[in-house]
Every structure is written in structure tokens, then in C-alpha cells.
């Protein structure tokens, strides 16, 4: 058997010892004082005069100390026993006064004490308060029968003692007093002392069997003090000792010890120990012995009474009428008491049988399993519910060891908890709760919750099956830490795993890496195929990711189409090699996630952008995950479908962009944006055919930001719609003002395709804007950028057709650089092709670019479209583009962006000098960009 199993069988309940050092000191001190007095009394105190003084005034001082002690305790304390200590104080004071009077005669006056005297009055007043005090300390019965039994028990004890005392001494004393012809007072005094002592002894014995459990140590000490005093009184009243008694003898040591004990009783006894650990009814103590003596009390009393009568018969004396009368009353009290006890026993037996049947029904009908384990761990009782809960019959479990049905992995914890519970004070922890796994009849392990109580050194276990609750809790915990769609760990669990990876024995491993993964093009799948297809794609992607990471690593879904993985370090110190290894792992993940997904009956492709961040000494989980997130966004900004390692510069860029975005939020409201226009020149004549509107941002610090610097921030912020709306409204308003001033020229406004499809810009808003400012629709041209692959061509085509029908001209911006340029030409209603700046910059130096540009211009001419070259900065580019058939251009070769004043001066001039204008005849000619010439609603749409 295992060590925990042996320990469970060997556990025993132990109660801690309670004691006080101060109480021990007082006990030793009182013992030394009493021993000194006893030695002095045994040696006669050295002189008769000192013996008389110590025998009288010494006893008076001890009794006075007891009176003061009990009185102060009664004044300071509270509760139902306070009157008892006041009565004990009064009783001790009477004893002190009696001894003081006795000493006054013997020591001060030097005379013998008269009989009777004032000392006798005080001594006789000692017993009544003590008797009443003992009655207060006794446990009060709760029924009339109990009160009657208490009275009968007291009389049984008192009557038997009276019978025996009368037979032995009191009858002789009474006859002696009568023969001497003493007075009535002297005769009464001779009998009063022993009779009061008998009553006091009766109360002491009755209290011993019926004392209260509250403050037991103090009560026991007080009872012992009174018993010692009564014993000394009994010896004093005996005729043989009284004739030779004088103060200062050994008998005084008994009275002296009784007074000291009574003075010590309320203060020195450790009452806290009695109240802190009340005796358990389920544990064997000395109380059954006391209970047996209490049950034998009536028979002992009858035996004592019989001894008194037999003594008279043996001595040949005539049986005294007092003995006969007392004996008869004792026998009658015994018969009555036994009759009462018989009736009570019958009633208790019936009540016990009813309660036993009641509890047996509860136990057998309970759905919980009740088991009783002996101190050695063997099951002594198992309720019938075990068959339904454990699948094992109760008889099969009885006699088995409790450890044999507990799961081995739980046994050590159970033993530890049981040992701790049994060592704890029962008053502070009456029960405990233990949850472990029990073996069922089928061999399965059930989760069982047990309430454990003490029982005769062993245990009572009230057990119930909580397997379903444990499973539900585990499921709820799993749901709280896992994504419901993919069943991968969610952000909370992933953060916990990252924290674990950065702590413990891996805290110094810088090879641990976190990967943030975003699926490029997932939104387009959702929009095109629906959310159900998108969910299926996420499930397949999660499965691929989970199968691609190692067993010790963690793959998680953070939300939406964002995933993450943690690659634990291998302890290598070669950081560059580790970075290369993790980069290869991330690239394999990218390729795995970029493979086609089978959705329905077709294949769907998405790409993956992955950011990688490595752990650093002292880095927090949130900072490490933030670094991986920044690297992932850098991968998306760098062209997507790639892996990017985190670098500290990324955080600096984020801070700069955040600051720029924060200032951009208030720039429009504070009027920091200005609108500039760059002329679009006819390459053949130099005439200004249109102007291209461009926004500039001059911050409050005087910094001028170009579109390349702030548009990227604006597109990623919530101000995209507001900036586009401002640009369009401002361009239309200024174009209308110029037309009214005599400078009618078309204005081109560049808008992202995403902005055109924004629900915040409905179709009617453009027409309403033109009508409000009185600008002909043909004077507005919208330049559409086609670089966003997520834009739906179907929706964009519908929107552009609607705009073109009201006369707005459409230009395809950045032609030659976008991936969907040919598709845009095929499907979208385009009027003007605007060549990308990258084509124009190398058109003179590169023969390849020259041929590409020439081919694109020929396509535009064949489709009947105008062409505009962006970024024409040198005369050579003007000549080359014009020779290829490009109709218009804008750039520094003619003019940079102009403010409104300089623009109007240029429009008043009307044209710019064109290099080689004398031989400026284009190879291919297309029309001109129309000026303000009315509506173009009837302009034919190019064939698709």
C-alpha cells in the first residue's frame, strides 16, 4: 500500500493542550504559602502565643482574601453565575469574622472562647450562603421531573449522611448534652454544626454530578475548596478531636487551604480552555464514568443508610427513631426516584426509536452517500445510495479501506486535508469539504464532493456525485479561453501562454517569438461569397495553423481574420541563426495559409501577412504582442503576403503617425488645410486645359505637409471621409468662383475608389454640390485610383456610370501601375487616362519604359480617350510624350501647384511655353479635355 494510503488509515484526532504560564505561577505560589502554613502548624509555630495568633488571625486573613477575591470577580464579571460568587464572598467573610472573634478572645483578651459566642453565630452563617451559591452553580433542570429528581437526590445524599452521622456521633452528642443538662442554645449549637455540614456535603456531591459545563475549571476549584472546608469542619465537630483542639494545630491547615483555593478559583483557573474546546459527544472522555456514578447515587445513599442501621444492630443498640424515620424517607425517596426514572427511560426509549427510524429513513432515502470510516481508514458503514451513485453495492464497500476507492493522484491531497482537519480545534472547524475522484463500479472515476465530520476518532463522509458539474465547469472554462468558431485559444489564453513563456525557466530565453498573422483578402471573400463561406475559410485556416506549429507551441485566433502563434525558444544563444530559423517557420506558415481553400464547389485564395517579434530581457507580454502586431502591419503596408521582423524603428514610426493623426483630427476644424491647383497643359499648344486640385496641410507649427505625408495617415483614420468631403466641396466652390470671374476651366479632384463607394457620400450629393455652387457638371472631373484590390468592380462601375450620366468626367489615375489596369479599362466608363508618374520619369532614359508608355498611349487613342501625363518635369519628357501621342501633361516643366492668386494670373495668361512648339505635331491626336461647355450626359461610353 502507498504511503498516503497508510497515512489515511493511521490518522487520529488529537486535541491541542491548552495552558497558561501565569496560572502555573499562581498555583506554585499558593502551594508554597500553604506548605509554609502546614509546616508551621505541624511544628507548633515555635511558641503557643504565635500558634494562637496564626490559628486565629491567620485563618481570618485567608478567609478575608477569599471574600475580597470572589467579590471583585463578581463585580468585574457578568453572566448567570455572578450571584454565586457574591454568595461565596459573603460565606468567606462570615468565616473571616468568626475567626477574628475567636482570636479576639484567645489572643487579645487571653480568655477561653465562651459557648455559645458571637464567633459561633458567624461560623453558622458560613454554610447557608455557600449552600445557595452551590445551587446557583448547579445545572438547572429543564423539566418538573428534573427538579423533583434533583430534590430527591439531595435528600438521598443528605438523609444517608444524616443516618450514618447520627448512628456514629450525633446521637451520642445529643445524649451527652441532655445528660449534662445543657441549655437549649448549647444543645442546638452542638447539633447545628454537623447538620449544616451534612447539607453542605450533600450539595457538593450533588453539584459534582450536575455541575454546568460553563467555566468548569473555576467551578471545580470552588467545589474542592468547600469540600476541604467541610471536611475540616467534620473533623472539628467530632467529640474526640474537639475535646483536645486548640488554635494553631494541623486542622487549621485544612481551613487555610480551603480559603486559598476559593480565593484562587475565579482568577487562576483557565476558563478560556474550557470554552474554546467543548467536549465532543462523539469522542470518549471521562464523562461516562461520572454519569455512571450519578446513576449509582441512589443505591449508594441507600447503602449508607443501611450501614447506619446495621451499625446500631451490630453494637446491640436500640435503633434510634431518627435513624428509622430518616431511613424510611430515604427508601421512599429512592422508590419515587426510580419510578420517575423508569417513566423517563420508557419515554426516552420510544423517542430514541422514533428518531432512529426517522434518521434511518433519511439516510436510506437520501441521494447522497453517507459513509463512516474508522480511525484506521476502514469503512464501517455505507448507505444504500452507493448503488445508485457509485454503481457499487453498499455491502461491497463495507470493510474496504477508504484509500482504495480514491484516485491515486488525489490521495495525497486528501490525506493532507484530513490531517489538517483533524488537527484543527473542533469548535473552530466542525466540518470540512473535500473534492476528489472515486472509483465507480464500472471502473470509471467519478468526481465526488464530500462533507467530512469527526466521529469517534474517525470520519463521517456525506458524499455526492458532482461529475456533471465538474464537466460543465471545465466546458465553461474551455469556452472562456477558446474561440467558439475555430476552437483555437483566444486572446486571453494566448496572453496567458505568452506570460508563461516569458516567466519561469524560459524567462531568459530570447529565442521565444510571437507571430501575428492576418489573412489578406479575407474581407473580399466575405463580401463576395458571404459570411458562411468566410467562417469555413477561417476554420480551414485555423486547422492548417494548428497542424503547422509544434506540440509545445500555441496557435490562437485573436479575432476576425487575425491569428497568432508563439514559438518557444530552444535555448540557443546564436540570435541571428534563431531569427533566420523563425523567419523560415513563419514563411512556411505563410505559404501554407496562402494555398487555395476549398469552399463549396470552388477554390478561394487569400494571402497571409505575418509579423514576428522576439522576446527581450524584461519585456512584458503586452509589449511583445504589440511588437508582433506592429511588424504585421508593416508587412501589410509593404505589399502584403510577406513576413516582417519587428525593429525598434517601427514603434517610432507608429508614435510619429499617431501624433500626426492626432493633429490631423483638428486640422480641418482649425482651418489648417489649403487648396492648391496645378495646371494641366495641352502639350501641343501650351494652353491650360484644366487644373488638378491638391490639398496641403500647414500645421500650427508652420510645417507644410504634402499629400504623400498626411494622406496615408488620413486613409487609416476616421477622418478619411471628412477630408475627402472637404477636398471635393472646396474644389467645386473655387472652380465656380473662377468661372464667375471669367476663368472657366475644368477642375480635377482625385478620390480613392473606396471613398466613391462610401455610404457617407451618396450619389445625389455630387449633383447637389454642383447645383448649389452653380458649376456645370462637365467642369468636374474625378480621378479614380484603382490600387485597392478589395474594391468590387461591380459596385464601382455602377457608381461611375451614374456620375457620368450627369456629366461628370472620369479619369483613371495612376494608369500603368495598378494590378487591375486592363480590367478597369474593360469595365469602367473612363474618359481620361492619367499615366503614372513612374512611367513618365524614365520615359526618356529607358527604351523599355518608352515602348510601354507608347503602347499605353496608343490604347488610349484607340479607345478615344484623352491622356494626361503626371510628373512632367523636364522639357525632354514633354518632347518624348508629345511624340508618342500624349495629349496633356502636368508637372514642373510647366508649373508647380499654385495658390488661387497665382492660378488666376496663369489662367489670365492662358498658356505656357512648350518646348519645340513649332514642330509640335502629335503622332496620335485625340480631342482636348473639354472646358465649360455644358452637360456631357450624352457622351458615349467606351465599349466594354
Residue, then its C-alpha position, 0 to 999 in steps of 0.5 A: x500500500x502507498x504511503x498516503x494510503x497508510x497515512x489515511x488509515x493511521x490518522x487520529x484526532x488529537x486535541x491541542x493542550x491548552x495552558x497558561x504560564x501565569x496560572x502555573x505561577x499562581x498555583x506554585x505560589x499558593x502551594x508554597x504559602x500553604x506548605x509554609x502554613x502546614x509546616x508551621x502548624x505541624x511544628x507548633x509555630x515555635x511558641x503557643x502565643x504565635x500558634x494562637x495568633x496564626x490559628x486565629x488571625x491567620x485563618x481570618x486573613x485567608x478567609x478575608x482574601x477569599x471574600x475580597x477575591x470572589x467579590x471583585x470577580x463578581x463585580x468585574x464579571x457578568x453572566x448567570x453565575x455572578x450571584x454565586x460568587x457574591x454568595x461565596x464572598x459573603x460565606x468567606x467573610x462570615x468565616x473571616x469574622x468568626x475567626x477574628x472573634x475567636x482570636x479576639x478572645x484567645x489572643x487579645x483578651x487571653x480568655x477561653x472562647x465562651x459557648x455559645x459566642x458571637x464567633x459561633x453565630x458567624x461560623x453558622x452563617x458560613x454554610x447557608x450562603x455557600x449552600x445557595x451559591x452551590x445551587x446557583x452553580x448547579x445545572x438547572x433542570x429543564x423539566x418538573x421531573x428534573x427538579x423533583x429528581x434533583x430534590x430527591x437526590x439531595x435528600x438521598x445524599x443528605x438523609x444517608x449522611x444524616x443516618x450514618x452521622x447520627x448512628x456514629x456521633x450525633x446521637x451520642x452528642x445529643x445524649x451527652x448534652x441532655x445528660x449534662x443538662x445543657x441549655x437549649x442554645x448549647x444543645x442546638x449549637x452542638x447539633x447545628x454544626x454537623x447538620x449544616x455540614x451534612x447539607x453542605x456535603x450533600x450539595x457538593x456531591x450533588x453539584x459534582x454530578x450536575x455541575x454546568x459545563x460553563x467555566x468548569x475549571x473555576x467551578x471545580x476549584x470552588x467545589x474542592x475548596x468547600x469540600x476541604x472546608x467541610x471536611x475540616x469542619x467534620x473533623x472539628x465537630x467530632x467529640x474526640x478531636x474537639x475535646x483536645x483542639x486548640x488554635x494553631x494545630x494541623x486542622x487549621x491547615x485544612x481551613x487555610x487551604x480551603x480559603x486559598x483555593x476559593x480565593x484562587x478559583x475565579x482568577x487562576x483557573x483557565x476558563x478560556x480552555x474550557x470554552x474554546x474546546x467543548x467536549x465532543x459527544x462523539x469522542x470518549x472522555x471521562x464523562x461516562x464514568x461520572x454519569x455512571x456514578x450519578x446513576x449509582x447515587x441512589x443505591x449508594x445513599x441507600x447503602x449508607x443508610x443501611x450501614x447506619x442501621x446495621x451499625x446500631x444492630x451490630x453494637x446491640x443498640x436500640x435503633x434510634x427513631x431518627x435513624x428509622x424515620x430518616x431511613x424510611x424517607x430515604x427508601x421512599x425517596x429512592x422508590x419515587x426516584x426510580x419510578x420517575x426514572x423508569x417513566x423517563x427511560x420508557x419515554x426516552x426509549x420510544x423517542x430514541x426509536x422514533x428518531x432512529x427510524x426517522x434518521x434511518x429513513x433519511x439516510x436510506x432515502x437520501x441521494x447522497x452517500x453517507x459513509x463512516x470510516x474508522x480511525x484506521x481508514x476502514x469503512x464501517x458503514x455505507x448507505x444504500x445510495x452507493x448503488x445508485x451513485x457509485x454503481x457499487x453495492x453498499x455491502x461491497x464497500x463495507x470493510x474496504x479501506x477508504x484509500x482504495x476507492x480514491x484516485x491515486x493522484x488525489x490521495x495525497x491531497x486528501x490525506x493532507x486535508x484530513x490531517x489538517x482537519x483533524x488537527x484543527x480545534x473542533x469548535x473552530x472547524x466542525x466540518x470540512x469539504x473535500x473534492x476528489x475522484x472515486x472509483x465507480x463500479x464500472x471502473x470509471x472515476x467519478x468526481x465526488x464532493x464530500x462533507x467530512x465530520x469527526x466521529x469517534x476518532x474517525x470520519x463521517x463522509x456525506x458524499x455526492x456525485x458532482x461529475x456533471x458539474x465538474x464537466x460543465x465547469x471545465x466546458x465553461x472554462x474551455x469556452x472562456x479561453x477558446x474561440x467558439x468558431x475555430x476552437x483555437x485559444x483566444x486572446x486571453x489564453x494566448x496572453x496567458x501562454x505568452x506570460x508563461x513563456x516569458x516567466x519561469x525557466x524560459x524567462x531568459x530565453x530570447x529565442x521565444x517569438x510571437x507571430x501575428x498573422x492576418x489573412x489578406x483578402x479575407x474581407x473580399x471573400x466575405x463580401x463576395x461569397x458571404x459570411x458562411x463561406x468566410x467562417x469555413x475559410x477561417x476554420x480551414x485556416x485555423x486547422x492548417x495553423x494548428x497542424x503547422x506549429x509544434x506540440x509545445x507551441x500555441x496557435x490562437x485566433x485573436x479575432x476576425x481574420x487575425x491569428x497568432x502563434x508563439x514559438x518557444x525558444x530552444x535555448x540557443x544563444x546564436x540570435x541571428x541563426x534563431x531569427x533566420x530559423x523563425x523567419x523560415x517557420x513563419x514563411x512556411x506558415x505563410x505559404x501554407x495559409x496562402x494555398x487555395x481553400x476549398x469552399x463549396x464547389x470552388x477554390x478561394x485564395x487569400x494571402x497571409x501577412x505575418x509579423x514576428x517579434x522576439x522576446x527581450x530581457x524584461x519585456x512584458x507580454x503586452x509589449x511583445x504582442x504589440x511588437x508582433x502586431x506592429x511588424x504585421x502591419x508593416x508587412x501589410x503596408x509593404x505589399x502584403x503576403x510577406x513576413x516582417x521582423x519587428x525593429x525598434x524603428x517601427x514603434x517610432x514610426x507608429x508614435x510619429x503617425x499617431x501624433x500626426x493623426x492626432x493633429x490631423x483630427x483638428x486640422x480641418x476644424x482649425x482651418x489648417x488645410x489649403x487648396x492648391x491647383x496645378x495646371x494641366x497643359x495641352x502639350x501641343x499648344x501650351x494652353x491650360x486645359x484644366x487644373x488638378x486640385x491638391x490639398x496641403x496641410x500647414x500645421x500650427x507649427x508652420x510645417x507644410x505637409x504634402x499629400x504623400x505625408x498626411x494622406x496615408x495617415x488620413x486613409x487609416x483614420x476616421x477622418x478619411x471621409x471628412x477630408x475627402x468631403x472637404x477636398x471635393x466641396x472646396x474644389x467645386x466652390x473655387x472652380x465656380x468662383x473662377x468661372x464667375x470671374x471669367x476663368x472657366x476651366x475644368x477642375x480635377x479632384x482625385x478620390x480613392x475608389x473606396x471613398x466613391x463607394x462610401x455610404x457617407x457620400x451618396x450619389x445625389x450629393x455630387x449633383x447637389x454640390x454642383x447645383x448649389x455652387x452653380x458649376x456645370x457638371x462637365x467642369x468636374x472631373x474625378x480621378x479614380x485610383x484603382x490600387x485597392x484590390x478589395x474594391x468590387x468592380x461591380x459596385x464601382x462601375x455602377x457608381x461611375x456610370x451614374x456620375x457620368x450620366x450627369x456629366x461628370x468626367x472620369x479619369x483613371x489615375x495612376x494608369x500603368x501601375x495598378x494590378x487591375x489596369x486592363x480590367x478597369x479599362x474593360x469595365x469602367x466608363x473612363x474618359x481620361x487616362x492619367x499615366x503614372x508618374x513612374x512611367x513618365x520619369x524614365x520615359x526618356x532614359x529607358x527604351x523599355x519604359x518608352x515602348x510601354x508608355x507608347x503602347x499605353x498611349x496608343x490604347x488610349x487613342x484607340x479607345x478615344x480617350x484623352x491622356x494626361x501625363x503626371x510628373x512632367x518635369x523636364x522639357x525632354x519628357x514633354x518632347x518624348x510624350x508629345x511624340x508618342x501621342x500624349x495629349x496633356x501633361x502636368x508637372x514642373x516643366x510647366x508649373x508647380x501647384x499654385x495658390x488661387x492668386x497665382x492660378x488666376x494670373x496663369x489662367x489670365x495668361x492662358x498658356x505656357x511655353x512648350x518646348x519645340x512648339x513649332x514642330x509640335x505635331x502629335x503622332x496620335x491626336x485625340x480631342x482636348x479635355x473639354x472646358x465649360x461647355x455644358x452637360x456631357x450626359x450624352x457622351x458615349x461610353x467606351x465599349x466594354 
